[in-house]
Amino acid sequence: MGTTQRHKVFVSFHHDDELYKDRFCRWLGNSFVDKSVEDGDIESTNKVDTIRRTIRDDFIADATVTVVLVGRCTWQRKHVDWEVGSSLRATQNNPRCGLLGILLPSHSDHGKRNFNPRLIPPRLADNVGAPSSFGLLYHWPTSWNASTVQGWIHEAFQRRNRYPDNSREHFARNRSGDCARGW
């Protein structure tokens, strides 16, 4: 790929997939700036609007790409929905981020040629799947190559000026039900 640009990356994930988030950050090392929310960064007793604003203004604000690590239940999580929604908005203070989804080995579609859009976060599903889509979707590599993943991140960055679909209502709460059936 040849690019050496160091992107500021916001990693969105379900807490059940934290092991993959940690691996992702460790394997990419100093080739990117991690802008992710960590446990304890946001007071859980805050109002919903305050939490959304804090995510947008304190973590996503200067990120260039949002990477969504998609495990088997990620599609249910309100915070993932909010993070993707904030990443897709271009405002005076927060430019739009590129969008990249990575299907984790725990996801039922990992390694398959096609994916079930009902088993990934809906706002991500709205923006991936076609060559002209705003975002990109890849599979967690079976053998890790940091330069390949850096290339994915850079490609998502280059697509950030396309027009995303951010028309869905934000989740009011986490979705429930069988992770394998989707929304």
Secondary structure, DSSP 8 states (H G I E B T S, - for coil): ------EEEEEE--GGGHHHHHHHHHHHGGGEEE----TTSS-TTS-HHHHHHHIIIIIITT-SEEEEEE-TTGGG-HHHHHHHHHHH---SSS---EEEEEE-TTSTTTT-SS--GGGS-HHHHTT-SSTT-SSEEEE--SS--HHHHHHHHHHHHHTTTS-----S---SS---S-TTT--
